[in-house]
Amino acid sequence: MSNGLFDLSGRIAIVTGTSRGLGQYMARALAKAGADLVLTSRDPNRLLPLEAEIKTLGRRAVSVALDVQQQESIEKMTATAEKAFGHLDILVNNAGCNVRKPALEVTWEDWNLILDTNLRGSFFVSQAVARGMIARRYGRIINIGSVTSVAGYAGLAPYGASRGGIRQLTMSLADDWGKYGVTVNCLAPGWFRTEQNKVLYENKEWVEYLCDRIPLKRPGQPQDLDGAVVFLAAESSRYVTGQTLLVDGGISTGATRALPNSVPASEK
């Protein structure tokens, strides 16, 4: 198989929300595959170490301010990125947030924060970037979803609603923009340790319970997303659009704790 299927040389990629976490790992993966990077954060100064790291790989990189809750910020970021590189080929909508609470404790402000960031932000960043992609008749948009895009979890009502919405948004935009050569897919990680959920991983019993439900018997590691994000950004996925790619160790299969070996096979 030709390595060109996964070669991003000459491509320009935007990854939103790259000041920490999984966004940084996905940016590195795209850079290692050959892409030049636009890095974004509300505070671009926090991006300077990653920008310098990307440049050591022989790639170009710029850091741009972006608040996905503000349309003016989205439009300004897009214009700055296009001016820096001339065009944009790949967008990874990674910026997101969460507030973990029982449903009865979720406030109006909590809901707006999560939905405005995760869902509305992803739509309007896609809209702004897609204008140039449509004009050039080429683009790869990767919306970051979650296993909560396809499964419900207590304490995650607004977050799950936003990620389920991302899945539906992906399908709609894929249908809207496919005729212009723009693919739109959703990359949905399972349980990965991030800044948002690190407190959960401090509970050993909870981690053991989680791993028991994952067929591969471990939480995700950041590098587990590398192949998936490069695949969706490259020529390898040119006939894939409107899809949700779960990278979750199999937890979405509905796996549960194994029954004791003493239980007869006919009763399992």
C-alpha positions, 0 to 999 in steps of 0.5 A, a space after each residue: 500500500 502506498 504511503 501517500 495514502 497517509 502523507 499530509 505533506 503540503 497540507 494545512 491543518 487547524 486543531 482547535 483547543 491545543 493548549 493541553 490534552 488530546 488536542 496537542 497529541 492530535 496536532 503532533 500526529 498531523 505534524 509527523 504525517 507532514 502537515 503544517 499547523 494552526 494551533 488555537 487557544 483563548 490564550 495563544 501564549 500557552 501554545 508557544 511551547 507546542 508551536 516550537 515543538 512542531 517546528 522542530 519536526 520541520 513543520 510550520 506552525 502558528 498560534 492564533 487566539 480563538 474563543 469558540 463561544 464568540 463568532 467574531 473570534 472564530 471569523 478573525 482566527 480563520 482570516 488570520 490562519 488563511 493569511 498565514 498559509 494561503 489556504 486551509 485543508 484540514 480542521 479538527 474541532 477539538 475545543 470543548 469543555 464539560 461540567 460533571 454534575 447530577 442532572 438535578 444540579 445542572 444549571 442554565 449556565 452549565 448547559 449553555 457553557 457546554 452546548 455553546 462550546 462543544 456544539 455551537 462552537 464546532 458548527 461555526 468554526 466549521 462554517 467559517 473554515 469550510 468557505 475556503 474549502 468549498 471554494 477550493 473543492 477540497 477539505 477534511 473536517 474532523 469533529 471530535 465526539 465521544 463515546 457519549 455520542 452513542 451511549 448515555 452516562 449518568 452525570 453527563 447530560 449536557 455533555 452527552 447532548 453536545 456530543 450526540 449533537 456532534 454526531 448528528 451535525 457531522 452527518 448533516 454537514 457531510 451531506 451538505 458539503 460532500 458535493 464540494 469535495 469536503 468530507 466531514 467525520 466524527 472521531 469519538 474517543 472512549 475513556 481517556 484520562 484528560 484534565 477534564 476527568 483526571 479526578 476520576 482516575 484517582 479512584 483505583 476502584 473506579 479505574 478497575 471497574 472501567 477497565 473491566 467494561 473495556 474489552 481491551 482492558 485499559 483506558 485509552 492512551 493519547 497516542 491511540 488516536 494518532 492513526 485515526 486522526 491521520 486516517 480521517 485527515 488524509 487521502 486514505 479516507 477520501 470515500 469516508 464521510 458522515 461517519 463516527 469512528 469510535 476509538 474506545 477499546 470496545 466499550 461501546 459494545 456494551 461489555 460488562 463484567 464477566 460472570 464467574 467461571 463457576 456459572 454453567 455455560 447454559 446460564 451465562 
